[in-house]
Amino acid sequence: MRTRRALVGNAMMGDMQGLREIWNNGGTTLGGWVSVASPVTAEVTARAGFDYVCIDTQHGAVEYSDVVAMIPAIELGGGRPIARAPWNEPGIIGKLLDAGAHGVIIPMVNTVEEARAAVRACRYAPDGARSSGPTLVQMRTDRPYFEWAQDNVACIPMIETVQAVENIDAILEVPGIDAIYVGPSDLSITLGLGPGNHDESAAFTDALDVISAACARAGVVAGIHATGALTPDRLRRGYRMVTVTGDLQAMKVGLGAELAQARGESSGVESSMY
């Protein structure tokens, strides 16, 4: 008879290579995004084979109680759960990590001081000011969580404004940042282009290249929100953390395609993160 340990397999945090280890070894990670408050959707996304699955608590329809159920569902599906915090606020960042997130994407980090605040929220003393109380997450690792967190928790500030791009080199000098994550829609808005990706605009693509080049110089992973179609371009530009699609986007595309096929029509539905 198999033990419970054997049955849950990848649900234990120590069973898989961490994101930071992958990045430190020069690897690239492709991710999925979940905005629906459902452990079923979270598990299905993880089982698709993404390197990470991000739970969006900023713009998604997800509350903290949902996160508590979705993180183990992602781990059960063999994935690495991370979360986007609603804001650069230490209380909620700590709660997301205590729930078991392997890392936190932190919105609207525009200055050095905001980057330092993001790191403080993710790290225990002496490197930060995170409070210790891993009530939930300690159940999912065979190592003491304090040790696991020191080696594995990823601090991922978002670079998504012209101001952040102007400050990118100084932001990347802040110790404790593992990756940054570009929000193309907000970046485009601050460039005066409107929401979404604007690959037809040199101002937009130049900003992406400035960010990736700065990350390469600093030894920090460049991450970005994308689509399946845009992913090859983002990888070519040096991004090593690329979100490929999300649950709502995949549902929209898949449902539209199936209905169009049933009607003998072209779906006319394109994948988009926005």
N, C-alpha and C positions, 0 to 999 in steps of 0.2 A: 504494500500500500504506500502511495506517495505521500510525503509530508506536505504540510501546508506551504512550507518554504518552496518545495518543488512546484506546487500548483501555481503559486503567484508569480514565480519566475522573475520577470523584469520589473515587477512592481516594487522591488527593493532598490533603493537608490544606489547602493554600492555595486549593483550588478552591471552597470553600463559605464562606458567611457564618458566623462563629463564634457560639457561644451568647452570649458577652459582648456582641458587637456587636448581636445581636438584642435582648437585654435593654436595652442602652444606648439603643436606638432606640424603646423602649417596647413591644416585641413580647412575645408570649406563646409558650411552647414546650410542646408535648405530647409525652410520651415513652413509650417501651416499656422493659420490664425483662426481663433474661435471667438465669435461674438455672441453666440447663442448660449443662453444659460442652461446647458444640458450636459450631464456626464456622458450620455450616450453619444452625442455629437463629438465631444472631446475625445472619447475612446476611438470612435470611427476615424477621426482625423489622425490620431496617433498611429493607428493600424495601417494607414496608407503608406507609412514608411518615412515620414519627415524626420529630420534630425532633431527638431524641436517643435513644440506646439505652444504658441503664445495665447494666453487667455487675456482678452482685452477688457479691463475694468474701467478704462477711460471712456471710450465711445461705444463699447459693446453693451448689450443688455444683461450685464453680469454683476451680481452683488457678491459681497464677501462670502456669504453662506454658500453661494453657488461654487465659488472658487474652491472651498474646502472639499466639495464632492468631485469637482472636475480634475483636480490635480492627481488624486489616486487613479482616476479613470484613465488619464493620459499615461501614467506609469504602467497600469495594467495592460495598456495597448502597446507597450514597449517604447514609449516616447519620453522625451525630456521636457517637463513642463516649465515654462517661464510665464511671466505675467507682465502686462503693462499697467503701471499704477495710474490712478486718476490724475495725480500731480506729484510734484517733488516735495512730498510731505513725509516725515520720518515715521509717523504712526502707521499709516497704511502700508508703506514699504515694508516695515518690520512685520506686520501681520501677514502680508503676502508670502514673505520668506518663511515665517513660522508655520504657514499652511503647507509648505513644501515646495514652493517655487525654487527652481535651480538658479534663477536670475530674475532681475527686474529691469524692464525698459521704463525709463523715467522721462516724462514729457518736458518739452520746452526748457531745456538747459541751455541758456544763452551766454552765461558768464562763468568766469573762473569760480566765483563764490558759489554759484548754483551748482557747479560740478562738484565742488568740495562737499556741499550739503548732500548731494546724491550719494557720494562715497561714504560719508559719515552714517547715513541711514542704512547702508548695506553691510557695513563692517563692524565687528566687535572691537572694543578697545584692545590695544592702543591705537589701532588704525582707524577707528570710527567710534560711533556712539550708539550702536544698535543694542537694545536691551536683550538679555538672554532669558528665554522662556520657550524653548522649542517643544511645547506640549504635544503638538500633533506630529511634527516632522520627525521627532526622535524615534517614533515607532517604525519608521520606514528605512532606517539605516542601521547596519550592524556596527558601525563605528560611532563613537561619541559625536553627536551632531556638531558640537563646537569645532572639532577637528575637521569634520567633513566640510563645514561651511567655509573654513579658512582656505581650503583647497579648491572649492567648487563653485561657490556662489558668484554669479557674474553680475557686475554693476554695468549697466548699459544706458548711459544718458542719450537722450534724443537731440539730434542736431536738425532743426527744422525751421530756422529763420535766417535772414540775411545777417542779423547781429551775431548769431552763433557761428556762421561761416567766417565772419570777420575775426572772431575770437578763437577759431578752431585750434590754432597751434598752442595757445595758452591753455585752453581747456584740456587738451590732450597731455599736457605736462602734469596734470593733477594725478598724483599716485593713487592707484586703486581702481582706475577705469580699465575694464577688460575689452569693451567694444563700445562703439557709438552706433546709433541707429537713425538713419535719415528718414524723416517724414516728408515725402515729396509734395504732398498736398499743401501743408502749411508753408513749406519752403517756397513753393510756386506762388502762393498768395502774397508772401512778403516780397517776392520779386516783381509783383504787379501783373502776374500772368493768370491769376484765378486758380481754383482748386484743380488737383489732378496732376498727372505726369505731363510734362511739356517737352518731350524730346525733340520737338521741332525748333525749340528755342535755344540758341547758343548760351544765353544767360543761365538757363536751367542746367544744361549738360556741363557747362564750364564749372558751375558750383559743385556738381557731383564729382568732377575730377579734382577740384581743389580739396574737397573733403577726403577723398580716397588717397590722394598723394600725401596729405598731412598725416593720415593714419599710418601709411607705410613708413613715413619718416619716424613716427613716434612708437612704432611697434604695437599699435592698437588695432584691433579688428574693425574694419568698416562694414557696417550693416545697413540694410535698406529695405523698405517696403516696396514690393514689386508685383509683377504678375508672371505667369509661366512664360508668356511671350517675351517679356522684358528681361527675364533672368539671364539669358546668355550675354546680353549687352552689359548688365550690371557686373557679372563675373569678369568680363573682359576689362571693365574699368577698375577692377581690383577689389570689389566687394566680396567678402568671404562669409557674410551672414545675410542671406537673402530670403525674405518671406515670399513664397511662390503664389499662394492663394489663401483664401479664407473660406469658412463654412458657408456664409451667406452667398459669396460670389460663386462658389462651386455649385451650390444648389440652384442658383439662378441660371447658370450656364447649362448645367446638366438637365434640369427640368425643361428649359426652353428647347434644348436640342432633342430630347425625347419626344416632346409634343410636336415639334416641327417634322421629325421623321415620321411620326404617325400620320401627319397630314400630308406628307410628301412635299414639304416645303423646306426652304433654308431657314435656320433658326434666326439668323440675324443678330444673335446675342454674342457679344464679345466679353471676354474676361476682363474685369476691372476691380481694383481694390477700393474704389470710391463709389 
